[in-house]
């Protein structure tokens, strides 16, 4: 069994490293230890991070794709791994904006939860989404998924009920061996955008239960699934002007 696990780890590391492109970030940049003890983290085993189950789960996969997933790993290897631990870190150095403008400046723009610790609210959303997106990996070989949020831009109230825009989320990720902690993949930066409804479209979506949280959570769940199974990882959509604004 140890030999099987070792072979799986080697194959997993080689495959994920091979598919990395210009989105690789240096290991020194993150995924070591939190740079400040006040950083917000959610990890498997944390009493705050227990996922709701069954119909109570708030993460819903939002996708119309009927295409069967292709994999960057052989099916035999995919059947061997399970994501036994997820660590989500939201550095407190990320600037929160509560300004009610069409495009507030800042790293975190989130309004759908009550006023409070936005870093913790974002960490919770991302943790739940990553847990849902990796739940299908149920093999005997445990791996750790480390996530560091770089940017989390939903809509301000003004944009939400007028022009809409784009939900823009950026995170870094890496897979590690659950027993040794060693890297099984190069750290990667993932940029993801989702159409953000505005005006009557937003109101209608909310009436159907498709809140910003539900849509962003379902989207991130699908992003991490694709990142781990598609040949080139997740491919971001193109939204033109609004997407360019998010990169300013």
C-alpha positions in Angstrom: 0.0 0.0 0.0 2.9 2.4 0.8 4.3 1.8 -2.6 1.0 2.5 -4.3 0.7 5.8 -2.4 4.3 6.7 -3.2 3.7 6.0 -6.9 0.5 7.9 -6.9 2.2 10.9 -5.3 5.0 10.9 -7.8 2.6 10.6 -10.8 0.3 13.3 -9.4 3.2 15.7 -8.9 4.6 15.1 -12.3 1.3 15.5 -14.1 0.2 18.7 -12.3 3.6 20.3 -12.7 3.6 19.5 -16.4 0.3 21.3 -17.0 1.4 24.5 -15.3 2.0 27.5 -17.6 2.4 31.2 -17.0 0.2 31.1 -14.0 2.8 29.5 -11.8 3.8 31.5 -8.8 6.9 31.0 -6.7 6.7 28.8 -3.6 8.3 31.6 -1.6 5.3 33.8 -2.4 2.8 31.8 -0.3 1.8 28.4 1.0 4.3 28.2 3.8 3.1 29.8 7.0 0.7 32.7 7.4 2.6 36.0 7.2 0.6 37.5 10.1 -1.0 35.6 13.0 -4.2 37.6 12.4 -4.7 36.2 8.9 -8.1 34.5 8.6 -7.9 30.8 7.9 -10.5 28.0 7.5 -9.2 24.5 7.6 -10.8 21.0 7.7 -11.3 20.2 11.3 -12.0 23.8 12.3 -15.3 23.8 14.1 -16.3 26.8 12.0 -15.6 25.0 8.8 -18.0 22.1 9.0 -20.0 21.8 5.8 -23.8 21.7 5.8 -25.1 18.4 4.4 -27.9 17.3 2.2 -30.4 20.0 1.3 -28.9 22.4 3.7 -25.7 22.8 1.7 -25.5 26.3 0.3 -23.2 25.4 -2.6 -24.9 24.7 -5.8 -23.1 23.8 -9.0 -24.1 26.4 -11.6 -23.2 25.0 -15.1 -24.9 24.1 -18.3 -22.0 22.1 -19.7 -22.9 18.6 -20.9 -19.3 17.8 -21.9 -17.7 14.9 -20.1 -14.7 16.0 -18.1 -11.3 15.2 -19.5 -8.5 14.6 -17.0 -4.9 15.7 -16.6 -4.4 12.5 -14.6 -5.0 8.9 -15.6 -8.4 7.6 -14.3 -6.6 5.1 -12.1 -4.7 7.9 -10.3 -7.8 10.1 -9.9 -9.6 7.1 -8.3 -6.7 6.9 -5.8 -6.7 10.4 -4.3 -9.0 12.2 -1.9 -8.8 15.8 -0.7 -8.6 15.0 3.0 -7.8 18.6 4.1 -8.5 22.0 2.8 -6.8 25.1 4.1 -8.2 28.5 3.0 -6.3 31.6 4.0 -7.4 35.2 3.5 -4.6 37.5 4.4 -5.7 40.5 6.5 -3.5 42.7 4.4 -6.2 42.4 1.7 -8.1 45.8 1.7 -11.9 45.7 2.3 -14.0 48.3 0.6 -17.5 49.1 1.8 -17.9 52.1 -0.6 -21.2 52.1 -2.4 -19.8 52.9 -5.9 -20.1 51.2 -9.2 -16.6 49.9 -8.8 -15.2 50.2 -5.3 -11.4 50.0 -5.1 -10.0 47.3 -2.8 -9.2 43.6 -2.7 -12.5 42.5 -1.1 -15.9 43.7 -2.1 -18.6 41.6 -0.4 -22.1 42.9 0.8 -24.5 40.0 0.9 -23.6 38.9 4.5 -24.3 41.3 7.3 -21.7 43.9 8.2 -18.9 42.1 9.9 -15.5 40.4 9.3 -15.4 40.3 5.5 -12.1 38.3 5.5 -13.8 35.6 7.5 -17.0 35.7 5.4 -15.0 35.3 2.2 -12.9 32.5 3.8 -16.1 30.7 4.6 -17.5 31.0 1.1 -14.3 29.8 -0.6 -13.9 26.9 1.9 -17.4 25.6 1.3 -17.0 25.9 -2.5 -13.6 24.1 -2.5 -15.1 21.4 -0.3 -18.0 20.8 -2.6 -15.8 20.9 -5.8 -13.4 18.3 -4.5 -16.0 16.0 -2.9 -16.0 13.5 -5.7 -12.4 12.6 -5.1 -12.8 9.7 -2.7 -9.8 7.4 -3.1 -7.6 6.0 -0.4 -4.6 8.4 -0.9 -5.1 11.7 1.0 -3.9 15.0 -0.4 -4.1 18.5 1.1 -5.4 21.5 -0.9 -4.0 24.9 0.1 -5.9 28.0 -1.1 -4.8 31.6 -0.6 -7.3 34.3 -1.7 -5.8 37.2 -3.6 -8.9 39.1 -4.6 -12.7 38.7 -4.1 -14.8 41.2 -5.9 -18.6 40.8 -5.9 -20.9 43.8 -6.6 -21.6 46.9 -4.6 -25.3 47.6 -3.9 -25.3 50.4 -6.6 -23.9 48.1 -9.3 -26.1 45.1 -8.2 -29.3 46.9 -8.7 -28.3 48.9 -11.9 -25.7 47.8 -14.4 -24.4 44.5 -13.0 -20.9 43.6 -13.9 -18.5 40.7 -13.2 -17.7 38.7 -10.1 -13.9 38.6 -10.0 -12.1 36.1 -7.8 -8.4 35.3 -7.8 -6.7 32.7 -5.6 -3.5 30.7 -5.4 -3.6 26.9 -5.0 -1.3 24.0 -4.4 -1.7 20.3 -3.6 0.5 18.6 -0.9 1.0 15.1 0.3 -1.2 14.7 3.4 1.4 12.6 5.2 4.6 14.4 4.5 3.4 17.9 3.6 5.5 17.9 0.5 4.4 19.7 -2.7 2.7 17.5 -5.3 2.1 20.4 -7.7 3.6 23.8 -8.4 1.7 26.7 -6.8 -0.7 28.2 -9.4 -2.6 31.5 -9.6 -6.2 31.0 -10.8 -8.2 34.0 -12.1 -11.9 33.5 -12.5 -14.7 35.7 -13.6 -18.5 35.1 -13.5 -21.2 37.3 -15.0 -22.8 39.4 -12.2 -26.5 40.1 -12.7 -27.8 43.6 -12.4 -31.1 45.4 -12.2 -34.2 43.3 -12.9 -32.1 40.3 -13.8 -30.6 40.4 -10.3 -34.0 40.7 -8.6 -35.4 37.8 -10.6 -32.4 35.6 -9.8 -32.7 36.3 -6.1 -36.4 35.4 -6.2 -35.3 32.0 -7.6 -32.7 31.6 -4.8 -29.8 32.5 -7.1 -28.1 35.0 -4.8 -24.6 36.3 -5.3 -23.3 33.8 -2.7 -25.0 30.8 -4.4 -23.8 31.7 -7.8 -20.2 32.5 -6.8 -20.0 29.4 -4.6 -21.3 27.2 -7.4 -18.9 28.8 -9.8 -15.8 28.3 -7.6 -16.8 24.7 -7.0 -16.8 24.1 -10.7 -13.5 26.1 -11.1 -11.6 23.8 -8.7 -13.1 20.7 -10.2 -11.9 21.8 -13.7 -8.6 22.9 -12.3 -7.9 19.4 -11.1 -9.4 17.4 -14.0 -9.1 19.4 -17.2 -5.9 19.0 -19.4 -4.9 22.6 -19.1 -6.8 23.5 -15.9 -9.6 26.0 -15.7 -10.0 28.4 -18.6 -11.5 31.8 -17.7 -14.4 33.2 -19.6 -14.2 36.6 -21.4 -16.4 39.5 -20.5 -14.8 42.4 -22.3 -14.9 45.8 -20.7 -16.0 44.8 -17.2 -13.3 42.2 -17.0 -10.7 44.8 -18.0 -11.9 47.1 -15.2 -11.4 44.3 -12.7 -7.7 44.2 -13.6 -7.0 47.9 -12.9 
